[in-house]
Amino acid sequence: MLSLDEIKKPIRNEMELFEKKFHDAMRSKAPLLDKIMHYIVKRKGKQMRPMFVFFSAGMCGGITESTYTGASLIELLHTATLVHDDVVDDSNLRRGFFSINALWKNKIAVLVGDYLLSRGLLMSVEKKEFDLLEIVSNAVREMSEGELLQIEKARKLDIDEQVYYEIIRQKTASLIASCCAVGAASAKTDKQLVSLMHKFGENVGIAFQIKDDLFDYEKSLKTGKPSGIDIKESKMTLPLIYSLCKASSSDKRKIINIIKNNNTDDKKVSEVLSFVNASGGIDYAKKRMGDFQHTSFEILSSFPENIFRKSLFDLVRFTTEREN
């Protein structure tokens, strides 16, 4: 499988220019805010989201100035949601570095998130990119609704498979879908293709999240030690949901009791991990992940062959077959 750096090659120059434009968009006249923006920019992630934007634009007609605006808009609004998420989750780390709220406290972190949201909104209005703003704003709305749905359902631990798909569609897939739709819209293609690219991104995003949920179980099985992070946080993910669905009433009660009352006990968490593995939950989740990946490949195959389409195939493989 190709590395992200290898996949990025066809748009390396565009990504470098994008980074410069994005850094400019993050600047502030307020010294403290500018310092925090610099901290955020220096700790950027894998940049898969802007890659989806640029490859989608290239495949759907060509990268334009609007593509750079769209990619910056995605990153601004997404970074805002991450800053706010860390406050909500009381998380002190983000990608191995201290979170904004850990360094500057919650009040400043909330205001930083608000600032990033406003920068994204203003950029769209200034450049009159209302179609792009609508796509990304819908994604932010869905992400918020998905988070609230998960919180509501987690209290009762009554998440079934369809509810799980709805939660990850909103929380994770909506953002990747918006990346692909923004890319297509920035190439000035018709609305039907923009909608098709949104569907493509949604399937990729669901496959991506299932893969992410599998890591917790696969890592534990490899090391023989329970990481069980999702279990310790009482998160119902697909391997567990499937296993509980197939379990007897007594086993189901036992496992749910552990998740509710003993989820910090490593020995008890190991029991849940073993139960899920023996019940076929991991294999089932892998199969469903493959189904969503396959659907995304089918959509890509409907487009004419070019370097951008190939790059999207490679990027989907990376997101769904990565090892970490």
HELIX and SHEET records of a PDB file:
HELIX    1   1 LEU A    4  LYS A    8  1                                   5    
HELIX    2   2 LYS A    9  ILE A   11  5                                   3    
HELIX    3   3 ARG A   12  MET A   26  1                                  15    
HELIX    4   4 PRO A   31  LYS A   42  1                                  12    
HELIX    5   5 MET A   48  MET A   59  1                                  12    
HELIX    6   6 GLU A   65  VAL A   88  1                                  24    
HELIX    7   7 ILE A  100  GLU A  126  1                                  27    
HELIX    8   8 PHE A  130  ALA A  154  1                                  25    
HELIX    9   9 GLU A  161  ILE A  168  1                                   8    
HELIX   10  10 ARG A  169  ALA A  173  3                                   5    
HELIX   11  11 SER A  174  SER A  186  1                                  13    
HELIX   12  12 LYS A  191  THR A  223  1                                  33    
HELIX   13  13 ILE A  229  LYS A  232  1                                   4    
HELIX   14  14 LEU A  238  LYS A  246  1                                   9    
HELIX   15  15 SER A  249  ASN A  261  1                                  13    
HELIX   16  16 ASP A  266  ALA A  278  1                                  13    
HELIX   17  17 GLY A  281  SER A  301  1                                  21    
HELIX   18  18 ILE A  307  GLU A  321  1                                  15    
SHEET    1   A 2 LEU A  93  ARG A  94  0                                        
SHEET    2   A 2 PHE A  97  PHE A  98 -1                                        
END                                                                             
